[in-house]
């Protein structure tokens, strides 16, 4: 017998394990998701977020080499194979496979006519041999537990993390006590109905105790009134709790989102983040709506069951059996429904995220005349979303049909058994009716609990998307009493890589800027000038080296305090909906108009604003629509100048201006006392800089004043010569 035969026999005899499904939450983390799934398969419970931390700010996805290094850092043994399909059969599954030249999946099992794979984009699925041969690139990574693999990572479930945030909400204990008190009253009224039924049927009517009818009528009226008042109070408290939830939890979630590092947003689309905030609303509706009521009412299920067993073990067993069937249906359908919901949410994020991008770039689309092609692409995404939605809804409909059938036939079964007991004389009619009422009171909240369980399955998929935000570490808080910077900046051996295991895009950058100096960064496209600007702002963290302001490392000062002393104009300035004045004074809403006007004068746009019908109260559309590119840049420059910054960072801030207007703006800025860091391709704007740094492939290859660099005859001279040759 061959070794292959023995391996197959061992796999057949061993307990069948399945790879846990963890879906990627952004387009670039398929590798992290595959690694997290195989860690879970080998007993190391983790989440995608933990694996993602290893890959840093990788913006272009994850390489097989980085994936192998990450797996080994977790204590896994790995090997990389380049092989054909027949050779793949000799590997022990599951393995990570390179897919479609831009994706990673897990090959879980070989089937008779295909493979079962776990795709972090959509979940577990079966592919036939033809599709597998077409998509598999021939690269496979085997993963096995090593001696350094921890058996389990101590941690908390997504629900525990989220509920911990909820429990921090002020005033929830008092409102919860009020809701519980109202629920106790409602359940007491529910128990009073069977008691009155038994009293009327077994005693009052047979014995003609008409004197008690008035007392019973008053009792019924009190029960009805008490039930109405308690029900209204509970609903009112729940509505108030929902409002408190919105005020504190939702605002807290959005505030936490804004506090996250810039790299968090570079790896996710706007549409995806908006959907995650929407997921929080779905969970809020569930927690403060039917679910909370069902849990409170469900607490009395055991009370009703005990009453049934003490009065009739037959009724107790029947009610318990019917309830157990409902719970079994819930448990059996939990995993499929959750997986379908996860796939639907991922597909929805892709289609809606692409839709947001379309609306942002609608001008470019129309100018290019590609509406039909873009519609076809979005249609494919939408139909994929719709397909998952239909599958989820169809599955949920089958489950609801089964549960509704149980709820419909349960009273009939109880009534049939009860009538047999009554006709045999073993149970009075009133007792039977009372027990049916108690059984109904037992099954109704139990059915609500089962429905709530279904909602929890759906909410769990939403929750996993929110936890990705909640568990993300915010940027370090600004130390108290932050110093006012004088304008001195020093970089010592600064290097940076988007991927900790990839090539560095900046290497050993060092320079010093004294207060009031103008430092220019120039170089060819792709020289990482803008990346260096983001490092200065603390939006990216250096891989090596130190950035100091006034001699203090940026990490010790706090990035927020430093950014507040920066005026920044990036390559694509963003303007908010609102007036021109509001856009300029966004850093200080109480800013007086004269400061706004002065900033606009320095930016060279005051005269154009004055010619507008509403002047500084002119309303802007989204992103400053209706303004030219040069006007948007100058408004962004005015916004940067309005706060009297210590540092002014301009990244191609005047690229849309004509040379005359650009010269006016540069003259205005030269009179400022702030330290200026200017990134420019148009070299005529930086010839008066105190120091010019020439970057090439992430390195500073030349440094000096304009005249010195020309005499050197190197990169800077070549750049200037090229521009002069192209200038008419």
NUBA-69032 format. One line per field, with one value per residue (C-alpha): x, y, z. Coordinates in steps of 0.05 Angstrom, whole numbers. Each point is the difference from the previous one (the first is absolute). Layout:
BEGIN
px c(X ...)
py c(Y ...)
pz c(Z ...)
This chain:
BEGIN
px c(0 25 11 -55 -49 19 -9 -69 -19 24 -41 -61 7 17 -56 -23 18 -22 36 -37 -26 26 -16 46 -25 41 26 73 -6 -16 68 -12 -68 29 53 -51 -43 57 23 -70 1 64 -28 26 -65 10 -33 19 17 57 30 -10 45 59 -6 -3 -25 9 -40 13 -21 43 54 11 67 -32 -54 53 38 -65 -19 69 -5 -63 37 -23 45 -8 25 -12 -11 -4 -36 -51 -67 23 53 -51 -32 63 -6 -37 -60 -19 50 1 -4 16 -64 -11 68 -30 -31 11 -48 3 -6 -37 -17 6 -68 -17 -10 31 24 -31 34 -9 2 9 -40 -63 9 0 -18 12 36 2 64 -6 -5 54 49 -16 8 55 67 42 25 -20 21 -4 -12 10 4 70 28 -9 -75 -43 -60 -48 2 -36 -52 -73 -56 -25 -64 39 41 -62 -41 57 -7 -75 9 42 -62 -23 -68 -11 -6 -58 -38 13 -29 -62 -8 8 -52 -49 14 -13 -68 -17 18 -39 -61 13 -3 -64 -39 6 -17 -64 -17 5 -40 -57 -6 11 -34 -41 -39 -14 -17 -39 42 -30 21 72 -12 5 65 28 -22 37 60 -1 -5 60 40 -15 17 63 22 -12 38 59 4 0 52 46 -6 13 62 26 -9 38 54 4 10 54 33 1 28 57 16 -9 35 54 9 5 48 43 -1 27 55 28 66 2 22 -66 -36 49 -17 -75 -49 -48 -60 24 10 -69 -31 36 -30 -67 13 4 -70 -25 29 -29 -70 7 29 -49 -60 -31 62 2 -74 6 58 -37 -64 40 26 -69 0 26 -54 -55 33 3 -74 -16 39 -29 -71 8 63 -32 -12 70 33 -40 16 73 5 -30 46 60 -15 0 68 29 -24 36 65 1 -12 46 65 -29 -41 60 45 -52 -8 76 4 -57 32 66 -35 -41 62 33 -60 -16 73 7 -63 30 62 -43 -36 65 29 -64 32 58 -48 -44 58 29 -67 7 -67 -23 63 0 -74 16 55 -45 -56 44 15 -73 -24 51 -27 -71 17 25 -60 -48 36 0 -74 -21 37 -31 -69 7 20 -58 -48 22 -5 -68 -26 22 -33 -64 -7 25 -67 -38 43 -8 -75 -6 38 -40 -67 20 17 -66 -43 36 -16 73 -1 -53 -17 22 67 10 -15 45 57 -8 5 62 30 -14 32 61 4 -12 62 39 -18 22 66 9 -16 49 51 -10 10 63 27 -11 25 63 20 -11 37 63 5 -8 51 51 -10 -10 63 44 50 -9 57 38 -33 32 38 -29 31 28 55 -6 50 49 6 63 -4 52 0 54 7 -74 -21 -69 -32 -75 12 48 27 1 47 9 -29 41 71 44 -30 33 -6 -13 -47 10 -59 -24 38 -28 19 -17 -8 7 10 -31 -69 2 59 -43 -3 -73 14 53 -52 -47 56 12 -74 3 -50 51 51 73 28 67 29 -30 -40 10 -35 38 47 -57 -19 -68 -25 13 -34 -63 -22 -64 36 50 -53 -38 61 4 -34 -7 -20 4 -1 -75 -30 -69 -53 -61 -73 -13 20 69 8 -16 50 56 -16 -11 58 -32 -76 3 53 -16 -14 62 46 -38 8 74 12 -37 43 64 -26 -16 -74 -33 -16 -34 -42 -21 -26 -46 -73 2 74 26 -69 -1 -20 45 -22 31 76 -5 -38 -10 69 61 59 41 -56 -7 75 1 -60 37 61 -41 -27 71 23 -61 26 68 38 71 13 -30 1 -16 -4 -10 -44 4 4 -66 20 28 71 -21 -49 49 53 -48 -17 74 16 -55 24 73 -18 -25 41 -21 45 -21 7 -16 -7 -1 11 1 71 -10 -40 56 62 -1 -1 51 14 -22 0 0 -30 10 -29 -11 70 26 50 14 -9 15 -24 -22 66 41 -40 5 76 -1 -31 -36 -72 -27 34 -29 -71 6 28 -57 -52 32 1 -74 -19 -23)
py c(0 69 57 38 -58 1 76 -7 -56 42 60 -45 -30 65 45 48 72 60 65 56 52 71 50 56 70 37 -18 -5 -47 -67 -26 22 -34 -65 0 13 -57 -50 23 -16 -67 -19 22 72 40 69 54 32 64 -33 -28 66 36 -41 27 74 50 -45 37 -47 -65 -54 -40 -75 16 46 -52 -53 46 17 -73 -17 57 -33 -66 -35 -42 20 -21 33 -43 17 -60 -26 -31 -73 20 38 -66 -21 59 -9 47 53 46 72 9 59 14 41 33 51 -40 -54 -57 -63 -68 -40 -66 -38 -23 -50 55 61 32 30 66 54 68 57 44 -43 -59 -75 -22 -57 11 -50 -25 48 63 -25 -12 70 38 -37 32 -60 31 -35 11 -58 18 -46 12 11 -6 74 1 22 -45 57 75 27 48 20 -11 55 5 8 56 36 -11 28 64 -1 -10 64 39 46 -13 -69 -35 44 -8 -75 -7 38 -45 -63 26 13 -69 -33 34 -21 -73 1 23 -56 -51 31 -17 -76 5 39 -48 -60 36 18 -67 -48 38 61 -28 -71 24 61 47 62 43 -7 25 73 -12 -37 55 52 -46 -7 75 10 -52 35 69 -24 -36 61 47 -47 -14 74 16 -55 23 73 -20 -42 58 45 -53 -2 75 -4 -56 43 60 -36 -64 25 66 -37 -48 56 38 -62 -8 70 -13 -60 5 23 -70 -28 41 -13 -75 9 34 56 -43 -57 45 31 -69 -17 60 -23 -69 34 27 -70 -27 59 -14 -72 11 55 -27 -69 -36 33 -10 -73 -12 32 -39 -63 2 -24 -61 -44 25 -20 -67 -15 17 -48 -58 10 -1 -53 -35 -17 73 16 -51 21 74 -17 -44 53 52 -46 -10 76 6 -58 34 63 -36 -40 62 47 -11 0 62 37 -19 22 66 11 -12 47 55 -7 2 60 37 -12 24 60 19 -1 42 53 2 9 59 32 -7 13 57 -43 -56 45 35 -68 -26 -66 0 -65 -38 25 -18 -71 -7 26 -44 -61 21 15 -67 -35 38 -16 -74 -5 40 -48 -62 28 20 -66 -38 45 -10 -76 7 48 -49 -57 44 28 -71 -19 61 -14 -74 5 26 -53 -56 27 7 -71 -30 43 -21 -73 13 37 -54 -54 40 7 76 53 44 63 -30 -21 70 30 -47 16 74 -13 -42 56 49 -47 -9 73 29 -61 13 72 -25 -45 59 41 -55 6 75 -11 -44 56 53 -42 9 75 0 -30 59 50 -35 12 74 -6 -41 43 39 76 48 17 55 69 12 53 69 -7 51 53 -18 50 -31 -42 -68 -54 -68 -50 -63 -5 -61 -27 -61 -13 -73 -17 -57 36 51 68 59 49 -15 39 69 53 76 59 59 61 45 42 -37 -25 -72 -28 -74 -15 -62 -41 -31 -59 26 -4 74 -2 -61 41 55 -50 -22 71 3 -66 -31 -55 -24 -5 -70 27 66 58 63 56 66 51 -58 -44 -65 3 -60 37 64 -34 1 38 58 5 -4 58 43 -20 33 -54 0 -69 -18 -8 51 -17 53 -13 17 68 72 25 32 -65 -38 50 4 -75 -3 53 10 64 31 74 20 45 -60 -39 58 7 -74 6 60 -38 -58 48 -15 57 42 -60 -13 73 -6 -58 20 -23 11 -38 -30 -33 -73 -54 -67 -66 3 72 -16 62 27 -7 -42 62 30 -64 0 72 -10 -59 44 54 -52 -21 72 21 -33 35 -65 -12 -46 4 -63 9 -62 24 54 46 -50 24 74 39 25 73 -19 -50 54 46 -55 -17 73 4 -63 23 53 -51 -21 -73 -57 -22 -70 3 -58 22 -25 70 20 74 4 -25 34 48 -57 0 -72 -47 -76 -42 -70 -58 -69 20 27 71 2 75 57 74 67 10 29 -54 -56 30 3 -72 -20 -62 -22 70 30 -55 12 75 -10 -47 50 57 -41 -15 72 36)
pz c(0 -18 49 -35 15 73 4 -31 49 59 -23 -8 70 35 26 -55 16 -39 -10 38 -48 12 -54 -21 15 -52 -69 22 60 -33 22 72 -1 -27 53 55 -25 -1 69 25 -36 37 68 5 5 -29 -43 -66 37 39 -64 -36 50 -24 -71 20 -51 -60 -53 -58 32 32 -34 9 33 51 13 14 48 36 8 28 50 28 9 -63 -46 -73 -68 -67 -62 -73 -31 -49 14 5 50 42 18 38 48 66 1 20 -35 -20 -76 -44 -40 -63 8 49 57 52 17 42 -35 52 -33 -65 -26 -54 -53 29 64 62 14 52 -35 50 -47 -1 47 -12 -70 -50 -66 -56 -32 -59 43 47 -57 -27 65 38 -16 22 66 64 72 49 72 60 75 27 70 13 -17 59 10 9 3 61 -24 0 -49 -44 41 65 -30 -25 63 41 -39 12 75 3 -19 56 33 -30 67 24 -65 0 70 -22 -61 42 50 -56 -30 68 4 -71 13 65 -39 -50 57 27 -63 7 74 -15 -56 47 53 -47 -36 58 57 -17 -59 26 70 -24 45 -32 60 -22 -71 21 37 -60 -47 42 1 -76 -7 47 -39 -66 26 35 -63 -43 47 11 -75 -17 53 -24 -72 20 40 -58 -47 48 6 -76 -2 54 -40 -63 38 34 -37 -71 13 37 -58 -51 45 8 -76 -9 52 -39 -38 -72 -22 23 -53 -55 4 -2 -47 21 -19 44 61 -10 -1 64 34 -27 30 68 -11 -16 65 39 -27 22 69 20 -36 -4 24 68 10 -20 47 58 -14 -14 71 22 -47 57 46 -49 -13 75 7 -58 30 69 -28 -55 -20 -67 -17 26 -45 -61 10 14 -62 -46 29 -7 -74 -10 34 -41 -65 23 16 -65 -43 39 -39 -71 13 30 -59 -51 37 1 -75 -13 41 -36 -68 23 22 -68 -41 43 7 -75 -5 46 -44 -62 30 21 -70 -40 -38 -24 -19 -42 -32 -20 -25 38 36 -33 17 72 6 -24 52 56 -25 10 71 14 -28 44 60 -21 -8 71 25 -34 26 71 -3 -30 54 54 -31 6 73 14 -34 45 63 -20 -12 70 30 -39 18 72 28 -40 28 71 -10 -27 59 48 -28 8 73 10 -33 42 62 21 -6 10 -60 35 18 -73 -26 53 -18 -74 18 41 -56 -49 49 1 -75 -20 35 -20 -73 10 28 -61 -46 40 -10 -75 6 40 -55 -50 48 13 -73 7 66 -29 -48 57 45 -54 15 76 11 -44 41 -4 -9 64 40 1 66 45 -5 -70 -14 -54 -54 -26 -70 4 -35 -1 -35 17 -43 -14 -40 -16 -31 -11 12 58 -42 -67 -32 32 -38 42 21 50 -10 43 0 47 -10 44 20 -58 -54 -65 -15 -69 -17 -74 -42 -54 6 48 41 64 13 21 44 36 10 33 45 23 21 37 -48 -12 51 -22 -8 25 23 39 -16 51 10 41 20 27 -36 -33 40 66 -22 -25 -72 13 33 -57 -54 32 -11 -74 -59 -53 -73 -31 -74 -3 49 27 12 42 -14 28 -9 -21 68 36 -43 15 75 10 49 44 -10 42 -46 -14 -72 -5 12 -54 -48 16 -13 -67 -19 14 -42 -57 -4 38 -62 -34 62 3 -71 19 14 73 10 61 12 -69 9 -29 -27 20 -9 -23 -64 -42 15 -45 22 15 42 41 12 23 46 31 7 34 48 16 12 41 64 -2 -3 23 -59 -70 -42 -73 -44 -72 31 -61 -56 -31 0 -57 9 14 55 28 5 37 50 10 13 53 34 1 51 51 60 -3 -23 -69 -29 -74 -48 -73 -70 -28 20 -13 65 45 -27 60 50 56 -15 -55 11 -63 11 -46 15 73 13 6 -56 0 49 -4 -27 -72 -24 35 -31 -69 7 22 -66 28 8 15 -60 -44 28 -13 -70 -17 23 -38 -64 7 16 -64)
